[in-house]
Amino acid sequence: MSARIERAVLSVTDKTGLTDFARKLSGWGVELVSTGGTAKLLRQSGIPVKDISEVTGFPEMLDGRLKTLHPKVHGGILHRRENPLDRAALAEHGIQPIDMVVVNLYAFEKTATKPGVEFDELVENIDIGGPSMIRSAAKNFRDVAVVTSPADYEAIADEMARSRGSLSLETRWRLAQKAFATTAAYDSAIASTLEQIRGNGHFELPAQEVFPQTLRLCFQKVTDLRYGENPHQKAAMYSDGSATGVANARQLHGKELSYNNIVDVGAAWDLAQEFEEPVCAIIKHTNPSGTATGTNLAQAFQRALECDPVSAFGGVIGVNRPIDAPAAEEMSKLFLEVIAAPEFSPEALEKLAGKKNLRLIEVRTSPQRWALKTVSGGMLLQDADLHQLQESDLKVVTRRQPTSEERRALLFAWKVCKHVKSNAILYARDGQTVGVGAGQMSRVDSCRVGAQKAVLPLQGTVAASDAFFPFSDGIEEIAKAGATAIIQPGGSLRDQDTIEAADRLGLAMIFTGIRHFRH
C-alpha cells in the first residue's frame, strides 16, 4: 500500500485547473505549501496555503530568483523514507517530508518567440528552482509524486479519491518519466535559443533564425499507429507539444488514423492553407488529384472532384473553411478516408458521422518553421517552403502578354504546383486543376502525364512547372495539349530556347524566379 500524501509544494506558471486540483488535495487533508503568485491565487480562492518562507525561514528574495532552493525544501523531497539515516537527518534539522511536488516552469519558449524580446527578459525566464524541485522529486519517485502538467490533474485526483489520498508506485514512476522529459525539453529549448546569441557584449537574438550547431529535438508520443507505410513497419506519431498542426489535431469521428492517412492529411492541409478563398484539395499519395476554389466549400469540392473522380475515390480532403451542411452533403456521396477542416458544423458532423469509417479531424493551423528529413547516419534540416509569390516577382518573357483570365489561372496553378511531387507539371483553369503530372523522372514526361490524366478539356488551360524547362520539348508538349500560357521559375541555360518556342507557338509565359522542388 502506498503512503498517503500529506504535504505538497505547489509552484506553477501555468495555473490552468490549479484551484480545483488544490481544493481536492486540501479536502483530503494535504497541507499545501506554495510560492508567490501561486500562493496568492490559492489564498484568494479560499484554499488554505502556507508560504514557502514559513518552511524555509527565509523570505523570497532577489526579485523572486530565490524561493525554493533550500535544504528544508529539497531535504523534504529527497529523503528516502525507508532509510533510517535519512530520517534521522531530517529529525536533527527539523525538516518535514514533502510527498508531492506540483510544478510547471517559467514560459521560456513563449518569451523567446516574442517580437523584440530583450535579452534580460529572456534570461529572467530561465527557471532555476522549478527544474531543481522537479528533478529532486522525480529522482525520489518511490516516495514522492511529481506533477508537471495540468493535463494530469484529473487522473491524479481520481486515483487519490479511490485510494484515500495515495498514488501507486506505477503512477509515480510514470510521472517521474514525464518530469525528466519535461526538464530535458526545457533545457534543450534554452540551449538552442542561447546558442543563437553571440557573447560579444551586445546580447540579442538575431533578426533571422540560424540553424543550431546542435539540433535538439523533443517530441512527445501522441499514439502508436497500427503500422507504418506498410504492415511490416512499426510506427508512432509524435507532437511538438503545441495545440496546432496535424499532429495535434482533434479527431471527431472514425477509426484510427494510419501512418499514410496522416502524411496525406499533412499534404492536404498545407495545400489548403495557400488560399484565402474557399478551397478544397483532394489528395492521393501526397499529390493533389484535384484542387479547386469556389464561392463556398460545396462548390469547391464539386469542382475539385471533377478534375479526377477516379483518383479521388479513397482520397483525403483538406479545406480552409468550416465544413457546413451543403459541403457535407456533397462529400458524403464519395468514399473518402479523411476530411480535415478547421471546424465542422453540427449538421455537417451529423451527416458525415453516418459513414462509420470516415475520419473527421479538426486542425488548428500554424506555419511550419522547419522541414526535416532523415538520411542514413543523420538528418537534413531546412526552412519550410512558405514563399508566397508577389506581383513584383512576375516577369513576362514572351511577346504575348497573358490575358487577365490566364493570369488568374497561372497564379492559381502556381500555388497548387508547389504541392506536387517533382518533377511537377500542372494544367489548370482559373480556380480549378485539370491535369496533374507528378513525380516523373523527366519534365517532358510530366507534361505528357499531366495531359493524359486530364478528364476535363485541356484546350484553353494554363500550365505551371515547379522548376525550369531544360529543353523546349516540354513547351512543345504543353502547347500540343492545348494550354495557352505557362508559369515557371526560369533560370535554365536554355531559357532563350523555351522563350522562342513559346513565341513560335503563340503562348504567353511568365518567369517567377522561384523554384518549388518537392522531393
Backbone torsions as a table, in degrees:
resi	resn	phi	psi	omega
1	MET	NA	128.9	179.9
2	SER	-72.1	148.5	179.1
3	ALA	-68.3	148.2	179.0
4	ARG	-71.7	141.5	176.9
5	ILE	-80.1	120.1	-175.8
6	GLU	-114.0	-19.8	-175.7
7	ARG	-146.4	133.0	-177.4
8	ALA	-135.2	142.1	172.1
9	VAL	-103.0	128.8	178.9
10	LEU	-120.9	123.7	178.4
11	SER	-152.7	99.9	-170.5
12	VAL	-130.1	147.9	170.1
13	THR	-87.0	-49.2	176.8
14	ASP	-85.0	108.4	-173.6
15	LYS	-95.5	15.2	178.0
16	THR	-56.3	125.2	174.8
17	GLY	69.7	5.0	-172.7
18	LEU	-67.5	-44.5	-174.1
19	THR	-63.9	-39.5	178.2
20	ASP	-63.7	-43.3	-179.5
21	PHE	-65.7	-45.1	-179.1
22	ALA	-64.3	-37.6	179.3
23	ARG	-63.2	-38.7	177.7
24	LYS	-66.7	-42.8	178.1
25	LEU	-60.1	-46.1	-179.5
26	SER	-62.4	-37.5	179.6
27	GLY	-63.9	-26.5	177.4
28	TRP	-89.9	8.8	176.6
29	GLY	86.3	14.7	178.9
30	VAL	-78.8	127.6	174.8
31	GLU	-75.7	128.5	-176.9
32	LEU	-103.4	129.0	175.9
33	VAL	-119.1	136.0	-173.5
34	SER	-147.5	174.2	-177.0
35	THR	-124.2	153.4	167.3
36	GLY	34.5	-121.2	-175.3
37	GLY	-64.9	-30.5	178.7
38	THR	-66.2	-46.0	178.4
39	ALA	-61.5	-41.2	179.8
40	LYS	-60.8	-44.6	179.5
41	LEU	-62.0	-45.3	-178.7
42	LEU	-64.0	-41.1	-178.8
43	ARG	-65.6	-41.7	178.2
44	GLN	-64.8	-26.1	179.6
45	SER	-87.5	5.1	177.5
46	GLY	77.4	22.2	-178.9
47	ILE	-101.7	126.1	-179.9
48	PRO	-61.3	131.4	-177.9
49	VAL	-150.7	145.5	177.8
50	LYS	-109.2	133.3	177.2
51	ASP	-67.6	146.0	-179.7
52	ILE	-59.5	-29.6	-179.4
53	SER	-64.9	-27.3	176.1
54	GLU	-68.9	-25.7	178.7
55	VAL	-82.9	-47.0	-174.2
56	THR	-81.9	-25.4	-174.4
57	GLY	80.6	6.6	177.8
58	PHE	-123.8	142.7	175.5
59	PRO	-73.4	156.9	168.9
60	GLU	-63.5	135.5	-173.3
61	MET	-142.6	179.9	179.8
62	LEU	56.1	46.4	180.0
63	ASP	56.3	36.8	177.4
64	GLY	87.6	-1.9	178.7
65	ARG	-66.6	-30.3	-176.2
66	LEU	-118.8	110.8	179.4
67	LYS	-134.1	-54.6	-167.2
68	THR	-111.8	-2.4	-178.7
69	LEU	-79.8	83.5	-173.8
70	HIS	-154.8	144.1	179.9
71	PRO	-57.7	-31.1	-178.9
72	LYS	-72.6	-17.0	171.9
73	VAL	-89.8	-57.0	-173.9
74	HIS	-73.6	-29.7	173.6
75	GLY	-65.3	-39.8	177.9
76	GLY	-64.7	-30.5	179.7
77	ILE	-82.8	-45.4	-167.1
78	LEU	-83.7	-18.1	-172.7
79	HIS	-69.3	140.6	-178.9
80	ARG	-86.1	120.3	-172.8
81	ARG	-62.9	-29.3	-177.6
82	GLU	-89.9	-2.1	-177.3
83	ASN	-96.1	113.5	-176.4
84	PRO	-62.9	-33.0	179.0
85	LEU	-67.7	-38.6	176.7
86	ASP	-63.9	-44.1	-179.3
87	ARG	-63.4	-38.4	179.5
88	ALA	-65.9	-40.2	179.7
89	ALA	-63.2	-41.1	178.1
90	LEU	-63.8	-42.1	179.8
91	ALA	-64.0	-40.7	-178.5
92	GLU	-62.8	-36.4	-173.9
93	HIS	-104.2	7.9	176.2
94	GLY	65.5	39.4	-178.9
95	ILE	-101.6	130.5	179.0
96	GLN	-97.7	145.1	-179.6
97	PRO	-63.5	148.1	171.1
98	ILE	-120.1	122.1	-171.9
99	ASP	-101.6	-15.2	179.6
100	MET	-145.7	139.2	175.4
101	VAL	-122.4	118.9	178.2
102	VAL	-112.3	102.7	-172.7
103	VAL	-140.3	131.3	159.0
104	ASN	-127.1	163.0	-158.7
105	LEU	-100.2	161.1	174.5
106	TYR	-51.4	144.3	-173.9
107	ALA	-80.1	68.1	-176.8
108	PHE	-63.0	-47.9	-175.8
109	GLU	-63.6	-40.7	177.8
110	LYS	-62.8	-41.7	179.2
111	THR	-63.9	-41.5	-177.1
112	ALA	-63.6	-25.5	-178.4
113	THR	-91.8	-1.8	178.2
114	LYS	-67.4	131.4	177.7
115	PRO	-59.3	129.3	175.4
116	GLY	69.8	22.9	-178.6
117	VAL	-60.8	137.8	178.8
118	GLU	-80.6	148.5	-178.4
119	PHE	-59.2	-42.6	-178.1
120	ASP	-63.4	-38.4	176.7
121	GLU	-64.1	-39.4	178.1
122	LEU	-60.7	-46.8	-178.7
123	VAL	-63.1	-40.0	-178.5
124	GLU	-67.7	-16.0	177.5
125	ASN	-96.0	16.9	169.1
126	ILE	-90.5	110.5	-176.5
127	ASP	-77.4	135.9	179.3
128	ILE	-112.8	-55.8	-177.4
129	GLY	-65.2	-37.8	-179.0
130	GLY	-60.5	-56.0	177.9
131	PRO	-59.1	-33.9	179.7
132	SER	-64.6	-44.8	178.1
133	MET	-66.3	-40.3	179.4
134	ILE	-60.8	-47.2	-178.2
135	ARG	-66.8	-38.9	177.8
136	SER	-61.6	-46.4	-178.4
137	ALA	-67.3	-40.2	-179.7
138	ALA	-67.1	-38.6	177.4
139	LYS	-61.3	-36.6	-177.2
140	ASN	-102.2	39.9	-174.2
141	PHE	-60.4	-23.5	179.5
142	ARG	-61.9	-27.0	-176.4
143	ASP	-119.3	-14.5	-172.4
144	VAL	-129.9	137.7	174.1
145	ALA	-96.5	130.9	179.6
146	VAL	-115.9	125.9	-174.5
147	VAL	-119.9	114.1	-174.5
148	THR	-111.5	-5.2	-175.6
149	SER	-137.6	132.5	174.4
150	PRO	-57.2	-23.9	180.0
151	ALA	-63.9	-18.9	-178.7
152	ASP	-92.6	-9.3	-173.8
153	TYR	-57.4	-47.7	-173.6
154	GLU	-62.6	-46.8	-178.6
155	ALA	-64.9	-38.7	179.1
156	ILE	-66.0	-44.2	178.9
157	ALA	-62.0	-40.4	179.1
158	ASP	-63.2	-43.8	-180.0
159	GLU	-65.7	-41.8	179.4
160	MET	-65.1	-34.3	177.6
161	ALA	-65.1	-39.2	-179.5
162	ARG	-72.3	-33.3	-171.6
163	SER	-106.5	17.0	177.4
164	ARG	58.9	43.2	170.2
165	GLY	96.5	13.5	178.5
166	SER	-122.4	167.4	175.9
167	LEU	-127.1	143.5	-177.6
168	SER	-70.9	159.7	176.2
169	LEU	-60.7	-37.4	179.0
170	GLU	-60.8	-43.2	179.1
171	THR	-66.6	-43.8	-179.5
172	ARG	-63.5	-35.4	177.1
173	TRP	-67.2	-42.8	178.1
174	ARG	-62.0	-42.2	178.8
175	LEU	-66.2	-35.4	178.1
176	ALA	-66.8	-40.9	177.2
177	GLN	-59.7	-44.9	179.7
178	LYS	-65.0	-36.0	-179.3
179	ALA	-64.1	-46.1	179.7
180	PHE	-65.9	-35.3	175.4
181	ALA	-64.6	-36.2	179.7
182	THR	-65.1	-48.4	-179.2
183	THR	-69.0	-33.0	177.2
184	ALA	-63.8	-44.4	179.4
185	ALA	-64.9	-39.3	-179.4
186	TYR	-64.2	-48.2	178.8
187	ASP	-63.5	-36.3	178.3
188	SER	-63.3	-42.9	179.4
189	ALA	-63.8	-40.4	179.1
190	ILE	-64.8	-48.0	-178.2
191	ALA	-61.6	-43.4	-178.3
192	SER	-65.6	-36.5	179.9
193	THR	-72.8	-48.6	-177.2
194	LEU	-68.1	-23.8	178.4
195	GLU	-63.3	-24.2	-179.5
196	GLN	-79.6	-13.0	-174.0
197	ILE	-98.1	124.4	-179.7
198	ARG	-85.7	130.9	-177.1
199	GLY	-84.6	62.4	-178.0
200	ASN	-107.0	21.4	-178.5
201	GLY	89.8	-12.5	178.7
202	HIS	-120.7	87.3	-171.8
203	PHE	-87.1	110.9	172.8
204	GLU	-159.1	152.9	178.3
205	LEU	-66.9	141.8	177.7
206	PRO	-65.5	152.3	-179.6
207	ALA	-62.3	-36.4	178.1
208	GLN	-111.7	139.0	-179.7
209	GLU	-67.1	134.5	177.9
210	VAL	-105.1	154.9	178.3
211	PHE	-75.2	132.5	-176.0
212	PRO	-68.9	150.4	174.6
213	GLN	-66.1	-35.2	175.5
214	THR	-119.3	122.2	-179.1
215	LEU	-88.1	113.9	-178.8
216	ARG	-109.6	116.8	-178.7
217	LEU	-111.6	137.2	178.3
218	CYS	-140.9	109.3	-179.9
219	PHE	-130.6	141.5	178.4
220	GLN	-95.7	137.9	178.6
221	LYS	-69.1	126.7	175.9
222	VAL	-84.8	-47.1	-177.5
223	THR	-166.7	152.2	165.6
224	ASP	-77.0	144.9	177.0
225	LEU	-104.1	157.5	-177.6
226	ARG	-57.2	-41.2	174.9
227	TYR	-168.5	178.3	-177.9
228	GLY	-88.7	-140.1	179.6
229	GLU	-60.3	-29.8	179.6
230	ASN	-132.9	155.7	-174.4
231	PRO	-59.5	-23.9	-178.9
232	HIS	-84.2	-1.2	-179.7
233	GLN	-105.8	131.0	174.9
234	LYS	-81.8	156.0	-176.4
235	ALA	-158.1	158.2	174.1
236	ALA	-150.0	159.7	176.3
237	MET	-112.9	139.0	-178.4
238	TYR	-121.7	153.4	-178.5
239	SER	-119.6	149.6	174.6
240	ASP	-81.3	2.0	177.0
241	GLY	90.1	-3.6	177.9
242	SER	-82.8	179.2	177.1
243	ALA	-103.3	10.0	-173.7
244	THR	-118.2	167.6	175.9
245	GLY	84.8	169.4	-175.0
246	VAL	-63.4	-39.5	-178.0
247	ALA	-64.4	-20.7	-178.2
248	ASN	-112.0	18.8	-179.2
249	ALA	-69.1	158.8	178.1
250	ARG	-104.1	118.2	179.0
251	GLN	-84.9	123.7	-176.4
252	LEU	-96.1	-23.8	-173.2
253	HIS	-163.9	154.6	170.9
254	GLY	100.4	172.0	-177.5
255	LYS	-74.6	175.5	-176.1
256	GLU	-58.3	138.7	175.5
257	LEU	-71.3	141.6	175.8
258	SER	-93.9	168.1	176.0
259	TYR	-54.8	-48.7	-177.8
260	ASN	-67.5	-36.2	174.8
261	ASN	-56.5	-47.2	-175.8
262	ILE	-64.3	-41.7	177.9
263	VAL	-62.0	-43.8	179.9
264	ASP	-68.3	-36.7	176.2
265	VAL	-61.4	-41.2	176.9
266	GLY	-58.4	-43.0	179.4
267	ALA	-66.2	-42.7	-179.2
268	ALA	-66.1	-42.4	-177.6
269	TRP	-66.7	-44.8	-179.7
270	ASP	-60.9	-41.3	179.8
271	LEU	-66.3	-44.0	-178.1
272	ALA	-62.1	-30.5	-178.0
273	GLN	-75.1	-5.5	177.2
274	GLU	-71.5	-17.9	-167.6
275	PHE	-114.0	147.0	172.5
276	GLU	-87.9	-41.4	-178.4
277	GLU	-76.5	161.1	178.4
278	PRO	-55.2	131.1	-176.7
279	VAL	-142.5	150.3	174.6
280	CYS	-130.0	127.2	176.0
281	ALA	-114.3	125.2	176.4
282	ILE	-106.3	120.9	-172.0
283	ILE	-112.8	136.4	169.7
284	LYS	-131.6	120.7	178.8
285	HIS	53.6	46.9	176.7
286	THR	70.3	-2.5	178.0
287	ASN	-105.5	145.8	176.7
288	PRO	-75.6	115.5	174.0
289	SER	-77.6	-27.4	175.7
290	GLY	-160.7	139.0	176.9
291	THR	-141.2	136.2	179.9
292	ALA	-154.8	151.7	171.3
293	THR	-100.4	168.4	178.4
294	GLY	-164.1	175.7	176.1
295	THR	-72.0	-20.3	175.7
296	ASN	-151.8	173.0	-175.7
297	LEU	-68.8	-34.6	179.0
298	ALA	-60.0	-46.1	178.6
299	GLN	-66.6	-41.0	179.1
300	ALA	-60.2	-42.6	178.4
301	PHE	-63.5	-46.2	-179.9
302	GLN	-58.6	-42.3	-178.8
303	ARG	-70.8	-36.8	176.9
304	ALA	-66.1	-39.7	179.8
305	LEU	-64.9	-36.2	179.6
306	GLU	-59.4	-27.1	-175.4
307	CYS	-62.8	-41.0	-176.7
308	ASP	-162.7	76.5	-176.2
309	PRO	-64.2	-25.2	178.8
310	VAL	-69.8	-50.1	-179.3
311	SER	-68.2	-27.7	-178.3
312	ALA	-66.0	-22.3	-179.9
313	PHE	-61.3	123.4	-176.9
314	GLY	76.6	22.0	-176.9
315	GLY	-88.0	179.8	177.9
316	VAL	-119.1	132.5	-175.9
317	ILE	-110.2	138.0	170.6
318	GLY	-126.6	134.0	178.3
319	VAL	-132.3	163.9	-177.0
320	ASN	-112.9	16.2	178.5
321	ARG	-135.1	156.8	171.0
322	PRO	-58.7	138.0	-179.9
323	ILE	-81.5	124.7	-179.5
324	ASP	-101.9	-179.9	-175.9
325	ALA	-61.4	-45.0	179.3
326	PRO	-60.9	-40.6	178.0
327	ALA	-65.4	-42.8	179.3
328	ALA	-61.6	-39.3	179.0
329	GLU	-59.5	-44.0	179.8
330	GLU	-69.5	-44.4	-177.5
331	MET	-66.4	-30.1	-178.2
332	SER	-67.9	-14.9	-179.7
333	LYS	-78.9	-12.8	-175.6
334	LEU	-115.6	142.6	173.8
335	PHE	-73.1	118.0	180.0
336	LEU	-127.7	153.1	177.2
337	GLU	-86.3	-48.5	-174.1
338	VAL	-145.3	144.0	167.5
339	ILE	-122.2	124.0	179.2
340	ALA	-113.1	125.7	-177.7
341	ALA	-146.7	160.4	175.6
342	PRO	-69.0	-20.8	-178.2
343	GLU	-169.2	156.5	173.5
344	PHE	-124.9	130.5	175.2
345	SER	-68.1	156.4	178.7
346	PRO	-55.4	-38.7	179.9
347	GLU	-67.3	-40.8	178.5
348	ALA	-65.0	-42.9	-179.5
349	LEU	-62.4	-42.9	179.2
350	GLU	-61.9	-42.5	-179.0
351	LYS	-66.1	-47.2	-175.1
352	LEU	-75.8	-26.1	179.5
353	ALA	-68.0	-10.9	174.6
354	GLY	-68.8	-15.8	177.4
355	LYS	-99.9	100.9	-166.5
356	LYS	-63.7	-28.3	-177.4
357	ASN	-93.0	-7.5	-178.9
358	LEU	-75.0	124.2	177.5
359	ARG	-87.0	132.1	177.0
360	LEU	-118.5	121.9	-177.9
361	ILE	-130.8	139.1	174.8
362	GLU	-99.3	130.4	-176.4
363	VAL	-123.0	131.5	169.7
364	ARG	-97.3	127.5	-171.2
365	THR	-92.0	152.9	170.1
366	SER	-157.9	145.8	-178.9
367	PRO	-62.8	138.1	176.8
368	GLN	-84.8	128.0	-176.0
369	ARG	-80.3	-44.3	-173.0
370	TRP	-124.8	155.6	171.8
371	ALA	-122.9	130.0	-176.3
372	LEU	-120.2	145.3	172.0
373	LYS	-137.9	141.3	176.6
374	THR	-92.4	144.9	170.9
375	VAL	-132.9	163.4	-179.9
376	SER	-56.4	121.6	177.7
377	GLY	84.5	2.3	-179.1
378	GLY	-179.3	-156.4	-172.8
379	MET	-151.7	146.6	174.2
380	LEU	-105.9	140.6	-179.6
381	LEU	-130.8	132.7	176.5
382	GLN	-145.5	163.3	170.6
383	ASP	-61.6	144.3	170.8
384	ALA	-65.3	147.3	-179.1
385	ASP	-81.5	90.0	-177.8
386	LEU	-108.1	12.8	-175.2
387	HIS	-61.7	132.4	175.7
388	GLN	-113.0	124.8	-177.7
389	LEU	-66.9	133.9	177.6
390	GLN	-108.7	154.8	179.9
391	GLU	-57.1	-33.7	-178.4
392	SER	-70.3	-16.6	178.8
393	ASP	-75.4	-21.6	-169.4
394	LEU	-81.5	134.0	179.3
395	LYS	-134.8	111.9	176.7
396	VAL	-77.1	122.8	-173.0
397	VAL	-110.3	-4.0	-179.5
398	THR	-102.8	166.8	178.4
399	ARG	-66.1	-37.7	-179.2
400	ARG	-87.2	128.5	173.7
401	GLN	-78.4	144.2	174.4
402	PRO	-68.2	145.0	174.0
403	THR	-68.3	167.4	178.7
404	SER	-61.8	-36.8	178.0
405	GLU	-67.7	-43.1	177.5
406	GLU	-62.6	-39.1	-178.2
407	ARG	-63.2	-43.6	177.2
408	ARG	-61.9	-42.6	-179.8
409	ALA	-65.6	-39.2	179.3
410	LEU	-63.0	-43.1	-179.9
411	LEU	-66.9	-38.0	174.8
412	PHE	-62.3	-48.9	-178.1
413	ALA	-60.9	-36.2	-179.3
414	TRP	-63.9	-41.8	179.1
415	LYS	-61.8	-41.5	-177.7
416	VAL	-75.2	-40.2	-177.7
417	CYS	-58.8	-32.2	177.1
418	LYS	-56.2	-24.1	-175.5
419	HIS	-106.5	14.7	177.1
420	VAL	-103.3	138.7	-178.8
421	LYS	-63.4	139.7	180.0
422	SER	-73.2	150.9	-9.7
423	ASN	-69.7	137.7	-173.0
424	ALA	-121.7	129.3	169.5
425	ILE	-130.6	131.6	-177.6
426	LEU	-130.8	128.9	174.5
427	TYR	-98.7	139.6	-176.0
428	ALA	-155.5	162.5	164.1
429	ARG	-112.3	178.1	179.3
430	ASP	-60.9	110.7	176.2
431	GLY	81.8	12.0	-178.6
432	GLN	-156.0	126.8	173.2
433	THR	-74.5	153.7	-178.9
434	VAL	-123.0	-42.1	178.8
435	GLY	-149.0	138.6	-175.6
436	VAL	-123.8	118.0	174.5
437	GLY	-105.5	104.9	-170.0
438	ALA	-118.7	139.4	165.2
439	GLY	67.8	23.2	179.0
440	GLN	-83.5	155.5	-176.8
441	MET	-76.5	-19.5	174.6
442	SER	-128.8	148.1	-175.5
443	ARG	-68.8	-34.4	179.9
444	VAL	-66.8	-33.5	175.5
445	ASP	-66.3	-36.9	176.0
446	SER	-62.8	-36.4	175.9
447	CYS	-61.2	-43.1	-178.9
448	ARG	-70.2	-44.1	-178.0
449	VAL	-64.3	-43.1	178.0
450	GLY	-57.1	-40.9	178.3
451	ALA	-69.2	-40.7	179.9
452	GLN	-64.6	-32.7	-178.3
453	LYS	-77.1	-12.2	-173.7
454	ALA	-68.5	132.6	172.8
455	VAL	-100.1	-41.2	176.9
456	LEU	-78.0	160.1	179.9
457	PRO	-60.1	139.8	179.4
458	LEU	-90.0	-21.3	-176.7
459	GLN	-60.2	125.6	178.5
460	GLY	87.3	6.7	176.4
461	THR	-79.9	176.1	169.2
462	VAL	-118.4	167.5	-179.4
463	ALA	-131.0	143.3	175.5
464	ALA	-120.8	141.6	177.6
465	SER	-125.0	132.9	-176.4
466	ASP	-72.5	-17.2	178.6
467	ALA	-144.5	174.7	-175.6
468	PHE	-68.7	161.7	174.9
469	PHE	-89.0	119.9	-179.8
470	PRO	-73.0	-23.2	179.5
471	PHE	-139.8	165.4	-179.1
472	SER	-79.9	-5.0	-178.5
473	ASP	-63.0	-32.5	176.8
474	GLY	-63.8	-39.6	177.4
475	ILE	-62.3	-41.4	178.8
476	GLU	-60.4	-45.0	-178.5
477	GLU	-65.0	-40.0	-179.9
478	ILE	-65.0	-43.3	177.5
479	ALA	-63.9	-40.9	179.0
480	LYS	-60.6	-35.1	-179.6
481	ALA	-70.6	-21.5	178.5
482	GLY	113.9	2.6	178.0
483	ALA	-73.6	151.6	-175.6
484	THR	-116.3	-7.9	-178.7
485	ALA	-152.9	153.9	-175.4
486	ILE	-134.3	142.5	169.7
487	ILE	-123.3	130.9	-177.0
488	GLN	-155.7	163.0	-178.1
489	PRO	-66.9	-35.5	-167.3
490	GLY	75.5	178.0	178.2
491	GLY	111.1	2.0	177.8
492	SER	-81.1	151.9	173.1
493	LEU	-62.3	-21.4	-178.3
494	ARG	-106.8	26.1	178.3
495	ASP	-54.0	-40.5	-177.5
496	GLN	-62.3	-36.0	177.5
497	ASP	-62.5	-42.4	-178.6
498	THR	-70.9	-35.4	177.4
499	ILE	-64.1	-45.2	180.0
500	GLU	-63.7	-38.1	178.1
501	ALA	-64.9	-42.6	178.7
502	ALA	-63.0	-42.5	178.4
503	ASP	-62.9	-42.5	-179.2
504	ARG	-63.7	-34.0	-176.9
505	LEU	-92.7	1.0	177.6
506	GLY	76.4	22.3	-179.8
507	LEU	-90.7	150.3	167.5
508	ALA	-94.1	142.7	-179.4
509	MET	-140.7	136.5	179.4
510	ILE	-117.2	135.2	169.9
511	PHE	-99.2	139.9	179.2
512	THR	-105.1	-24.0	-175.6
513	GLY	76.1	5.3	-178.1
514	ILE	-126.6	132.3	177.3
515	ARG	-103.6	147.5	-179.4
516	HIS	-130.1	54.5	173.7
517	PHE	-57.6	141.1	174.3
518	ARG	-136.6	98.3	-176.3
519	HIS	-92.6	NA	NA
